Amino acid sequence: MNHELFSDDTPLPIGDGALLLRGFALGVDDALLEAVDAVSAEAPARRLCTPGGHRMSVETTSCGRWGWVSDAAGYRYAECDPVSGRAWPAMPEPLRRIAVAAAARAGHAHFDPDTCLINRYAPGARMGLHQDRNEHDFSQPIVSVSLGLPIVFQFGGLQRSDRPQRVPLAHGDVLVWGGPTRLAFHGVLTLKAGIHPLTGASRINLTFRRAR
């Protein structure tokens, strides 16, 4: 791993076990977006339905051994893309590298993600407060990479009623959380209209987890 590719700024704590790495993905952002395009060409992003029947505002796809899916049967990981019936695309190496490097920078030296959820936000899209709890091993952290338009991340507590703090995220920022805050409620506010030179009128979020 060539760590010179990544920012060496001091991580900014936003909670117990939660760190913000400002600009950590800058310098490899082109490679990350090329990898996202390759995955999307094989497994196009789509707006999933929640178990309650509501269509999500973000477009979603996955890569790695497991893909995150949602439908009337619930939230879960699946080995095959339910649209094509084929296995999800393998995780491109640039994606795996940024996830492992960010986790190590945040103190999780042995993170080995087996899934990457790719969310594409258009203006007006948002993600309500939720917990990531479909994984089998909560000792593994979550790594979240922001690309494209800026957005405001909400990071709450272990109860939905806990008031979340608001953390502005810019292109290239990476969040890592685990340990005491692994099950913290989190989400993003509505994406505002704008144009980014690399992603146009959109934001792309990469979320890496160890599902199994």
Accessible surface in RSA format (square Angstrom, percent):
REM  Atomic radii and reference values for relative SASA: ProtOr
REM  Chains: A
REM  Algorithm: Lee & Richards
REM  Probe-radius: 1.40
REM  Slices: 20
REM RES _ NUM      All-atoms   Total-Side   Main-Chain    Non-polar    All polar
REM                ABS   REL    ABS   REL    ABS   REL    ABS   REL    ABS   REL
RES MET A   1   107.62  55.7  29.28  19.4  78.34 186.5  36.84  31.3  70.78  93.8
RES ASN A   2    80.65  55.6  68.92  66.6  11.73  28.2  31.10  74.9  49.55  47.9
RES HIS A   3   113.98  62.3 102.93  71.5  11.05  28.3  71.66  73.9  42.31  49.2
RES GLU A   4   162.61  93.4 128.11  96.9  34.50  82.1  55.05 106.5 107.56  87.8
RES LEU A   5    71.81  40.0  63.58  45.5   8.23  20.7  66.86  47.0   4.95  13.3
RES PHE A   6    15.39   7.7   5.38   3.3  10.01  26.1   6.87   4.2   8.52  24.4
RES SER A   7    30.49  25.8  13.29  17.7  17.20  39.6  22.52  48.0   7.97  11.2
RES ASP A   8   122.68  85.9 106.50 106.0  16.18  38.3  37.30  87.8  85.38  85.1
RES ASP A   9    82.63  57.9  72.94  72.6   9.69  22.9  20.89  49.2  61.74  61.6
RES THR A  10   118.04  84.0  99.19 100.6  18.86  44.9  63.05  84.7  54.99  83.1
RES PRO A  11    21.07  15.4  14.32  13.1   6.75  24.5  14.45  11.9   6.62  41.1
RES LEU A  12    89.29  49.7  88.24  63.1   1.05   2.6  89.29  62.7   0.00   0.0
RES PRO A  13    90.92  66.3  74.72  68.1  16.20  58.9  74.72  61.7  16.20 100.7
RES ILE A  14    15.55   8.9   5.97   4.4   9.58  23.1  13.26   9.5   2.30   6.2
RES GLY A  15    32.23  39.7   0.00   N/A  32.23  39.7  24.27  66.6   7.96  17.8
RES ASP A  16    98.83  69.2  84.70  84.3  14.13  33.4  34.98  82.3  63.85  63.7
RES GLY A  17    34.30  42.3   0.00   N/A  34.30  42.3  23.54  64.6  10.76  24.1
RES ALA A  18     0.04   0.0   0.04   0.1   0.00   0.0   0.04   0.0   0.00   0.0
RES LEU A  19    36.11  20.1  36.08  25.8   0.03   0.1  36.08  25.3   0.03   0.1
RES LEU A  20     0.33   0.2   0.02   0.0   0.31   0.8   0.02   0.0   0.31   0.8
RES LEU A  21     4.14   2.3   2.36   1.7   1.78   4.5   4.14   2.9   0.00   0.0
RES ARG A  22    89.16  37.4  86.42  44.1   2.74   6.5  48.70  66.6  40.46  24.5
RES GLY A  23    11.94  14.7   0.00   N/A  11.94  14.7   9.70  26.6   2.24   5.0
RES PHE A  24     7.01   3.5   7.01   4.3   0.00   0.0   7.01   4.3   0.00   0.0
RES ALA A  25     0.00   0.0   0.00   0.0   0.00   0.0   0.00   0.0   0.00   0.0
RES LEU A  26    84.63  47.1  78.44  56.1   6.19  15.6  78.71  55.3   5.92  15.9
RES GLY A  27    65.72  81.0   0.00   N/A  65.72  81.0  34.26  94.0  31.47  70.5
RES VAL A  28    18.20  12.0  15.09  13.7   3.11   7.5  18.20  15.8   0.00   0.0
RES ASP A  29    20.36  14.3  20.36  20.3   0.00   0.0   0.00   0.0  20.36  20.3
RES ASP A  30    82.15  57.5  79.77  79.4   2.38   5.6  27.04  63.6  55.10  55.0
RES ALA A  31    36.17  33.3  31.48  48.6   4.69  10.7  33.40  47.0   2.77   7.3
RES LEU A  32     0.40   0.2   0.40   0.3   0.00   0.0   0.40   0.3   0.00   0.0
RES LEU A  33    18.81  10.5  18.69  13.4   0.12   0.3  18.69  13.1   0.12   0.3
RES GLU A  34   122.95  70.6 114.55  86.7   8.41  20.0  43.92  85.0  79.03  64.5
RES ALA A  35     8.01   7.4   2.17   3.3   5.84  13.3   7.48  10.5   0.52   1.4
RES VAL A  36     0.21   0.1   0.21   0.2   0.00   0.0   0.21   0.2   0.00   0.0
RES ASP A  37    88.31  61.9  81.67  81.3   6.64  15.7  27.87  65.6  60.44  60.3
RES ALA A  38    61.20  56.3  45.81  70.7  15.38  35.0  54.54  76.8   6.65  17.6
RES VAL A  39     2.73   1.8   1.61   1.5   1.11   2.7   2.67   2.3   0.05   0.1
RES SER A  40    25.01  21.1  20.65  27.6   4.36  10.0  19.10  40.7   5.92   8.3
RES ALA A  41    87.80  80.7  49.39  76.2  38.41  87.4  61.40  86.5  26.40  69.9
RES GLU A  42    90.40  51.9  78.54  59.4  11.86  28.2  30.51  59.0  59.89  48.9
RES ALA A  43     2.19   2.0   2.06   3.2   0.13   0.3   2.19   3.1   0.00   0.0
RES PRO A  44    80.65  58.8  78.70  71.7   1.95   7.1  79.83  65.9   0.82   5.1
RES ALA A  45    30.53  28.1   9.68  14.9  20.85  47.4   9.68  13.6  20.85  55.2
RES ARG A  46    40.88  17.2  36.31  18.5   4.57  10.9  38.42  52.5   2.46   1.5
RES ARG A  47   110.00  46.2 102.02  52.0   7.98  19.0  28.64  39.1  81.36  49.3
RES LEU A  48    17.40   9.7  15.35  11.0   2.05   5.1  17.21  12.1   0.19   0.5
RES CYS A  49    37.05  28.0  34.56  38.5   2.49   5.9  12.47  31.6  24.58  26.5
RES THR A  50    29.36  20.9  28.61  29.0   0.75   1.8  26.90  36.1   2.46   3.7
RES PRO A  51    53.53  39.0  33.13  30.2  20.40  74.1  33.38  27.6  20.15 125.2
RES GLY A  52    63.71  78.6   0.00   N/A  63.71  78.6  34.61  95.0  29.11  65.2
RES GLY A  53    56.98  70.3   0.00   N/A  56.98  70.3  30.63  84.1  26.35  59.0
RES HIS A  54   134.57  73.5 131.35  91.3   3.22   8.2  85.64  88.3  48.93  56.9
RES ARG A  55   141.10  59.2 117.82  60.1  23.28  55.4  28.35  38.7 112.75  68.3
RES MET A  56    26.67  13.8  19.40  12.8   7.26  17.3  26.23  22.3   0.44   0.6
RES SER A  57    48.18  40.7  29.94  40.0  18.24  42.0  29.24  62.3  18.94  26.5
RES VAL A  58     0.69   0.5   0.55   0.5   0.14   0.3   0.60   0.5   0.08   0.2
RES GLU A  59    69.73  40.0  69.60  52.7   0.13   0.3  11.31  21.9  58.42  47.7
RES THR A  60     1.64   1.2   1.63   1.6   0.01   0.0   1.40   1.9   0.24   0.4
RES THR A  61     1.30   0.9   0.19   0.2   1.11   2.6   1.30   1.7   0.00   0.0
RES SER A  62     0.13   0.1   0.13   0.2   0.00   0.0   0.00   0.0   0.13   0.2
RES CYS A  63     0.00   0.0   0.00   0.0   0.00   0.0   0.00   0.0   0.00   0.0
RES GLY A  64     8.28  10.2   0.00   N/A   8.28  10.2   5.79  15.9   2.48   5.6
RES ARG A  65   156.14  65.6 136.16  69.4  19.98  47.6  54.52  74.5 101.62  61.6
RES TRP A  66    29.38  11.8  29.38  14.2   0.00   0.0  29.29  15.6   0.09   0.1
RES GLY A  67     0.00   0.0   0.00   N/A   0.00   0.0   0.00   0.0   0.00   0.0
RES TRP A  68    32.56  13.1  30.75  14.9   1.81   4.2  25.05  13.4   7.51  12.2
RES VAL A  69     4.20   2.8   4.20   3.8   0.00   0.0   4.20   3.7   0.00   0.0
RES SER A  70     4.84   4.1   0.00   0.0   4.84  11.1   0.00   0.0   4.84   6.8
RES ASP A  71    50.06  35.1  50.06  49.8   0.00   0.0  28.01  65.9  22.06  22.0
RES ALA A  72    94.38  86.8  67.07 103.5  27.31  62.1  67.96  95.7  26.42  70.0
RES ALA A  73    87.22  80.2  43.74  67.5  43.48  98.9  55.53  78.2  31.69  83.9
RES GLY A  74    15.12  18.6   0.00   N/A  15.12  18.6  15.12  41.5   0.00   0.0
RES TYR A  75   103.11  48.1  85.51  48.7  17.60  45.8  59.89  45.0  43.22  53.3
RES ARG A  76    88.02  37.0  85.55  43.6   2.47   5.9  48.77  66.7  39.25  23.8
RES TYR A  77    12.22   5.7   0.14   0.1  12.08  31.4   0.14   0.1  12.08  14.9
RES ALA A  78    25.59  23.5  21.10  32.6   4.49  10.2  25.59  36.0   0.00   0.0
RES GLU A  79    85.22  48.9  78.55  59.4   6.67  15.9  18.96  36.7  66.26  54.1
RES CYS A  80    59.64  45.1  55.78  62.2   3.85   9.1  17.51  44.4  42.12  45.4
RES ASP A  81     2.62   1.8   2.56   2.5   0.06   0.1   1.35   3.2   1.27   1.3
RES PRO A  82    82.82  60.4  44.91  40.9  37.91 137.8  55.91  46.2  26.91 167.2
RES VAL A  83   108.55  71.4  76.07  68.9  32.48  78.3  81.63  70.9  26.92  73.0
RES SER A  84    46.73  39.5  14.44  19.3  32.28  74.4  21.01  44.7  25.72  36.0
RES GLY A  85    54.70  67.5   0.00   N/A  54.70  67.5  30.60  84.0  24.10  54.0
RES ARG A  86   137.71  57.8 132.67  67.6   5.04  12.0  67.79  92.6  69.92  42.4
RES ALA A  87    71.62  65.8  57.21  88.3  14.40  32.8  57.21  80.6  14.40  38.2
RES TRP A  88    14.33   5.8   2.92   1.4  11.41  26.8   2.97   1.6  11.36  18.4
RES PRO A  89     8.54   6.2   6.01   5.5   2.52   9.2   8.54   7.0   0.00   0.0
RES ALA A  90    87.09  80.1  66.87 103.2  20.22  46.0  73.54 103.6  13.55  35.9
RES MET A  91    32.05  16.6  11.85   7.8  20.20  48.1  11.09   9.4  20.97  27.8
RES PRO A  92    30.40  22.2  18.97  17.3  11.43  41.6  30.40  25.1   0.00   0.0
RES GLU A  93    78.87  45.3  73.02  55.2   5.85  13.9  42.76  82.7  36.10  29.5
RES PRO A  94    34.54  25.2  31.42  28.6   3.12  11.4  32.26  26.6   2.28  14.2
RES LEU A  95     0.00   0.0   0.00   0.0   0.00   0.0   0.00   0.0   0.00   0.0
RES ARG A  96    86.38  36.3  86.38  44.0   0.00   0.0  29.66  40.5  56.72  34.4
RES ARG A  97    77.75  32.6  77.71  39.6   0.04   0.1  21.07  28.8  56.68  34.4
RES ILE A  98     0.82   0.5   0.67   0.5   0.14   0.3   0.67   0.5   0.14   0.4
RES ALA A  99     0.00   0.0   0.00   0.0   0.00   0.0   0.00   0.0   0.00   0.0
RES VAL A 100    34.06  22.4  33.71  30.5   0.35   0.8  33.71  29.3   0.35   0.9
RES ALA A 101     3.06   2.8   0.04   0.1   3.02   6.9   1.39   2.0   1.68   4.4
RES ALA A 102     0.00   0.0   0.00   0.0   0.00   0.0   0.00   0.0   0.00   0.0
RES ALA A 103     0.00   0.0   0.00   0.0   0.00   0.0   0.00   0.0   0.00   0.0
RES ALA A 104    43.97  40.4  27.33  42.2  16.64  37.8  27.70  39.0  16.27  43.1
RES ARG A 105    93.11  39.1  75.59  38.5  17.52  41.7  32.64  44.6  60.47  36.7
RES ALA A 106    17.22  15.8   1.15   1.8  16.06  36.5   3.06   4.3  14.16  37.5
RES GLY A 107    64.72  79.8   0.00   N/A  64.72  79.8  34.19  93.8  30.53  68.4
RES HIS A 108    45.16  24.7  39.04  27.1   6.13  15.7  27.71  28.6  17.46  20.3
RES ALA A 109    72.55  66.7  47.92  73.9  24.63  56.0  48.05  67.7  24.50  64.9
RES HIS A 110   165.93  90.7 143.90 100.0  22.02  56.3 107.43 110.7  58.50  68.1
RES PHE A 111     8.22   4.1   0.21   0.1   8.01  20.8   0.21   0.1   8.01  22.9
RES ASP A 112    76.83  53.8  76.33  76.0   0.51   1.2  25.44  59.9  51.39  51.3
RES PRO A 113     9.29   6.8   0.00   0.0   9.29  33.8   0.00   0.0   9.29  57.8
RES ASP A 114    14.71  10.3  10.19  10.1   4.51  10.7  12.94  30.4   1.77   1.8
RES THR A 115     0.70   0.5   0.70   0.7   0.00   0.0   0.32   0.4   0.38   0.6
RES CYS A 116     0.00   0.0   0.00   0.0   0.00   0.0   0.00   0.0   0.00   0.0
RES LEU A 117    11.04   6.1  10.84   7.8   0.21   0.5  10.84   7.6   0.21   0.6
RES ILE A 118     3.89   2.2   3.57   2.7   0.32   0.8   3.57   2.6   0.32   0.9
RES ASN A 119     7.85   5.4   7.85   7.6   0.00   0.0   0.00   0.0   7.85   7.6
RES ARG A 120    69.65  29.2  67.35  34.3   2.30   5.5  24.36  33.3  45.29  27.4
RES TYR A 121     6.24   2.9   6.24   3.5   0.00   0.0   0.00   0.0   6.24   7.7
RES ALA A 122    56.25  51.7  54.65  84.3   1.60   3.6  54.71  77.0   1.54   4.1
RES PRO A 123    56.02  40.8  33.51  30.5  22.51  81.8  34.00  28.1  22.02 136.8
RES GLY A 124    49.08  60.5   0.00   N/A  49.08  60.5  29.18  80.1  19.89  44.6
RES ALA A 125     4.34   4.0   2.03   3.1   2.30   5.2   3.06   4.3   1.28   3.4
RES ARG A 126   114.84  48.2 108.76  55.4   6.08  14.5  34.08  46.6  80.76  48.9
RES MET A 127    32.52  16.8  31.06  20.6   1.46   3.5  14.54  12.4  17.97  23.8
RES GLY A 128    27.85  34.3   0.00   N/A  27.85  34.3  18.13  49.8   9.72  21.8
RES LEU A 129    42.54  23.7  29.36  21.0  13.18  33.1  29.36  20.6  13.18  35.5
RES HIS A 130    55.51  30.3  54.91  38.2   0.60   1.5  44.45  45.8  11.06  12.9
RES GLN A 131    42.47  23.7  24.55  17.9  17.92  42.7   1.96   4.2  40.50  30.7
RES ASP A 132     8.37   5.9   4.29   4.3   4.08   9.7   4.12   9.7   4.26   4.2
RES ARG A 133   124.70  52.4 109.24  55.7  15.47  36.8  38.08  52.0  86.63  52.5
RES ASN A 134    51.62  35.6  37.36  36.1  14.26  34.3   7.20  17.3  44.42  42.9
RES GLU A 135     9.90   5.7   2.41   1.8   7.48  17.8   0.36   0.7   9.54   7.8
RES HIS A 136   134.15  73.3  98.19  68.2  35.97  92.0  66.02  68.0  68.14  79.3
RES ASP A 137    58.86  41.2  55.29  55.0   3.57   8.4  21.21  49.9  37.65  37.5
RES PHE A 138    71.45  35.7  62.19  38.5   9.26  24.1  62.19  37.7   9.26  26.5
RES SER A 139    82.47  69.7  53.58  71.5  28.89  66.6  53.61 114.2  28.86  40.4
RES GLN A 140    41.65  23.3  41.17  30.1   0.48   1.1   3.56   7.6  38.09  28.9
RES PRO A 141     4.07   3.0   2.89   2.6   1.18   4.3   2.97   2.5   1.10   6.8
RES ILE A 142     0.02   0.0   0.02   0.0   0.00   0.0   0.02   0.0   0.00   0.0
RES VAL A 143     0.00   0.0   0.00   0.0   0.00   0.0   0.00   0.0   0.00   0.0
RES SER A 144     8.50   7.2   7.38   9.8   1.12   2.6   0.75   1.6   7.75  10.9
RES VAL A 145     0.00   0.0   0.00   0.0   0.00   0.0   0.00   0.0   0.00   0.0
RES SER A 146     3.39   2.9   3.39   4.5   0.00   0.0   2.66   5.7   0.73   1.0
RES LEU A 147     1.04   0.6   0.00   0.0   1.04   2.6   0.67   0.5   0.37   1.0
RES GLY A 148     0.85   1.0   0.00   N/A   0.85   1.0   0.00   0.0   0.85   1.9
RES LEU A 149    11.42   6.4   8.77   6.3   2.66   6.7   8.77   6.2   2.66   7.2
RES PRO A 150    85.87  62.6  79.22  72.2   6.64  24.1  79.58  65.7   6.29  39.1
RES ILE A 151     9.95   5.7   0.70   0.5   9.25  22.3   8.35   6.0   1.60   4.3
RES VAL A 152    46.67  30.7  45.47  41.2   1.19   2.9  45.47  39.5   1.19   3.2
RES PHE A 153     9.01   4.5   9.01   5.6   0.00   0.0   9.01   5.5   0.00   0.0
RES GLN A 154    17.39   9.7  17.39  12.7   0.00   0.0   0.00   0.0  17.39  13.2
RES PHE A 155     8.18   4.1   4.76   2.9   3.42   8.9   4.76   2.9   3.42   9.8
RES GLY A 156    11.63  14.3   0.00   N/A  11.63  14.3   4.03  11.1   7.60  17.0
RES GLY A 157    22.46  27.7   0.00   N/A  22.46  27.7  21.25  58.3   1.22   2.7
RES LEU A 158    93.61  52.1  84.12  60.2   9.49  23.9  84.12  59.1   9.49  25.5
RES GLN A 159   113.79  63.6 112.90  82.5   0.89   2.1  32.73  69.7  81.06  61.5
RES ARG A 160   147.93  62.1 135.51  69.1  12.43  29.6  61.65  84.3  86.28  52.3
RES SER A 161   105.70  89.3  68.32  91.2  37.38  86.1  57.65 122.8  48.05  67.3
RES ASP A 162    55.66  39.0  48.61  48.4   7.05  16.7  16.72  39.3  38.95  38.8
RES ARG A 163   226.74  95.2 195.73  99.8  31.01  73.8  71.67  97.9 155.08  94.0
RES PRO A 164    30.04  21.9  19.51  17.8  10.54  38.3  19.84  16.4  10.20  63.4
RES GLN A 165    82.38  46.1  72.49  53.0   9.89  23.5  36.21  77.1  46.17  35.0
RES ARG A 166   162.18  68.1 136.79  69.7  25.38  60.4  40.43  55.3 121.74  73.8
RES VAL A 167     8.73   5.7   7.95   7.2   0.78   1.9   8.73   7.6   0.00   0.0
RES PRO A 168    84.55  61.6  84.25  76.8   0.29   1.1  84.54  69.8   0.01   0.0
RES LEU A 169     4.94   2.7   2.25   1.6   2.69   6.8   3.35   2.4   1.58   4.3
RES ALA A 170    49.85  45.8  48.98  75.6   0.87   2.0  49.74  70.0   0.12   0.3
RES HIS A 171    28.51  15.6  19.44  13.5   9.07  23.2  19.78  20.4   8.73  10.2
RES GLY A 172     0.00   0.0   0.00   N/A   0.00   0.0   0.00   0.0   0.00   0.0
RES ASP A 173     4.67   3.3   3.99   4.0   0.68   1.6   0.23   0.5   4.44   4.4
RES VAL A 174     0.33   0.2   0.00   0.0   0.33   0.8   0.33   0.3   0.00   0.0
RES LEU A 175     2.04   1.1   1.76   1.3   0.28   0.7   1.76   1.2   0.28   0.7
RES VAL A 176     0.85   0.6   0.45   0.4   0.40   1.0   0.45   0.4   0.40   1.1
RES TRP A 177     4.10   1.6   4.10   2.0   0.00   0.0   4.10   2.2   0.00   0.0
RES GLY A 178     0.70   0.9   0.00   N/A   0.70   0.9   0.70   1.9   0.00   0.0
RES GLY A 179    46.49  57.3   0.00   N/A  46.49  57.3  33.97  93.2  12.52  28.0
RES PRO A 180    81.94  59.7  58.95  53.7  22.99  83.6  72.65  60.0   9.29  57.8
RES THR A 181    18.71  13.3  18.71  19.0   0.00   0.0  18.71  25.1   0.00   0.0
RES ARG A 182     6.98   2.9   6.54   3.3   0.43   1.0   3.91   5.3   3.07   1.9
RES LEU A 183    40.01  22.3  38.72  27.7   1.29   3.2  38.72  27.2   1.29   3.5
RES ALA A 184     0.52   0.5   0.36   0.6   0.16   0.4   0.36   0.5   0.16   0.4
RES PHE A 185    18.36   9.2  18.36  11.4   0.00   0.0  18.36  11.1   0.00   0.0
RES HIS A 186     9.94   5.4   9.94   6.9   0.00   0.0   6.72   6.9   3.22   3.7
RES GLY A 187     2.15   2.6   0.00   N/A   2.15   2.6   2.15   5.9   0.00   0.0
RES VAL A 188     7.45   4.9   7.45   6.7   0.00   0.0   7.45   6.5   0.00   0.0
RES LEU A 189    44.96  25.0  44.81  32.1   0.16   0.4  44.96  31.6   0.00   0.0
RES THR A 190    66.99  47.6  56.24  57.0  10.75  25.6  38.90  52.3  28.09  42.5
RES LEU A 191     2.69   1.5   0.02   0.0   2.67   6.7   0.26   0.2   2.43   6.5
RES LYS A 192   173.21  84.5 163.50 100.3   9.71  23.1 110.81  99.7  62.40  66.5
RES ALA A 193    88.77  81.6  58.04  89.6  30.73  69.9  58.23  82.0  30.55  80.9
RES GLY A 194    30.33  37.4   0.00   N/A  30.33  37.4  26.60  73.0   3.72   8.3
RES ILE A 195   135.79  77.3 106.23  79.1  29.55  71.2 106.23  76.5  29.55  80.2
RES HIS A 196    26.87  14.7  24.64  17.1   2.23   5.7  16.51  17.0  10.36  12.1
RES PRO A 197   125.17  91.2  84.11  76.7  41.06 149.2  96.09  79.3  29.07 180.7
RES LEU A 198    81.75  45.5  52.10  37.3  29.65  74.5  54.73  38.4  27.02  72.7
RES THR A 199    20.19  14.4   0.37   0.4  19.82  47.2   9.31  12.5  10.89  16.5
RES GLY A 200    28.02  34.6   0.00   N/A  28.02  34.6  24.20  66.4   3.82   8.6
RES ALA A 201    47.28  43.5  35.13  54.2  12.14  27.6  35.36  49.8  11.92  31.6
RES SER A 202    12.38  10.5  12.38  16.5   0.00   0.0  10.55  22.5   1.83   2.6
RES ARG A 203     3.65   1.5   3.65   1.9   0.00   0.0   0.07   0.1   3.58   2.2
RES ILE A 204     4.05   2.3   4.05   3.0   0.00   0.0   4.05   2.9   0.00   0.0
RES ASN A 205    10.81   7.5  10.81  10.5   0.00   0.0   1.16   2.8   9.65   9.3
RES LEU A 206     0.00   0.0   0.00   0.0   0.00   0.0   0.00   0.0   0.00   0.0
RES THR A 207    10.47   7.4  10.40  10.5   0.07   0.2   3.08   4.1   7.38  11.2
RES PHE A 208     0.00   0.0   0.00   0.0   0.00   0.0   0.00   0.0   0.00   0.0
RES ARG A 209    15.19   6.4  15.19   7.7   0.00   0.0   2.26   3.1  12.92   7.8
RES ARG A 210    75.53  31.7  73.79  37.6   1.73   4.1   9.06  12.4  66.47  40.3
RES ALA A 211     0.00   0.0   0.00   0.0   0.00   0.0   0.00   0.0   0.00   0.0
RES ARG A 212    82.80  34.8  57.27  29.2  25.54  60.8  45.83  62.6  36.97  22.4
END  Absolute sums over single chains surface
CHAIN  1 A     9587.6       7384.0       2203.6       5371.2       4216.4
END  Absolute sums over all chains
TOTAL          9587.6       7384.0       2203.6       5371.2       4216.4
